[in-house]
Amino acid sequence: GSRTSRSATLAPLMTRKDIIEAFAAVLAPYMGATMAGASLRGHCEKLRIGEHEVSDDQVDALLAAMRPGLHVFVGEEKTSQIVREMRRALEAGRGRP
């Protein structure tokens, strides 16, 4: 049988570029690809998220930082849905079901 672990330390870590690409793909229909990428890169800079191996805590911080801007574009209910989609996109990128 296959064993799966929920431990974040065993999940392959993603780079900032991977995360920005995954999140921008989700955000593009709502704010455009250019704006999504610029916003994500700006938040990464502010949060001091480096190029390599981004931790789950950093991902959570990035998602939290994106919420207020998303809220302006699409409202609270849609923001929550988009954040869930962004998390799913990241899990798919990590090879999680």
C-alpha positions in Angstrom: 0.0 0.0 0.0 1.1 3.6 -0.5 1.7 5.8 2.4 0.9 9.5 2.3 2.1 12.0 4.7 0.5 15.3 5.6 3.8 16.6 6.9 4.8 19.8 5.1 8.4 19.0 5.6 8.0 16.0 3.3 6.1 17.8 0.6 8.3 19.1 -2.2 8.9 22.7 -1.6 8.1 25.2 -4.4 10.0 28.2 -5.5 8.7 31.7 -5.6 8.5 31.5 -9.4 6.4 28.3 -9.2 4.0 29.9 -6.7 3.7 33.2 -8.6 2.9 31.2 -11.8 0.3 29.0 -10.1 -1.4 31.9 -8.3 -1.3 34.2 -11.3 -3.0 31.6 -13.4 -5.9 31.6 -10.9 -6.0 35.4 -10.6 -5.7 36.3 -14.2 -9.4 36.0 -15.1 -10.2 38.4 -12.3 -7.5 41.1 -12.6 -5.5 40.3 -15.7 -2.3 38.3 -16.0 0.0 41.4 -15.8 -1.7 42.9 -12.7 -1.8 39.5 -11.0 1.9 38.8 -11.6 2.9 42.3 -10.5 0.8 42.1 -7.4 2.2 38.7 -6.4 5.8 39.8 -7.0 5.2 43.0 -5.0 3.8 41.1 -2.1 6.6 38.6 -2.2 9.1 41.5 -2.0 7.3 43.1 0.9 7.1 39.7 2.7 10.8 39.0 1.9 9.9 35.7 0.2 13.1 34.7 -1.5 13.6 32.9 -4.8 14.0 29.4 -3.4 12.0 27.0 -1.2 9.0 28.9 0.0 7.6 27.6 3.3 3.9 26.9 4.0 4.0 29.9 6.5 5.2 32.2 3.7 2.5 30.9 1.4 -0.1 31.6 4.1 1.3 35.1 4.5 1.2 35.7 0.8 -2.4 34.6 0.6 -3.4 36.8 3.5 -1.6 39.8 1.9 -3.5 39.2 -1.4 -7.0 39.2 0.3 -7.6 42.9 0.7 -6.8 43.7 -2.9 -8.9 40.8 -4.1 -11.7 42.0 -2.0 -11.7 45.3 -3.8 -11.9 43.5 -7.2 -14.4 40.8 -6.5 -15.9 41.1 -3.0 -15.5 38.9 0.1 -17.4 35.7 -1.0 -15.5 35.5 -4.3 -12.2 36.3 -2.5 -12.6 33.3 -0.3 -13.4 31.1 -3.3 -10.3 32.4 -5.2 -8.0 31.8 -2.2 -9.3 28.2 -2.0 -8.6 27.9 -5.8 -5.0 29.3 -5.2 -4.4 26.7 -2.5 -5.6 23.9 -4.8 -3.4 25.1 -7.6 -0.4 25.0 -5.3 -1.3 21.5 -4.0 -1.6 20.3 -7.6 1.8 21.8 -8.4 3.3 19.9 -5.5 1.8 16.7 -6.8 -0.8 16.4 -4.1 -4.3 15.1 -4.9 
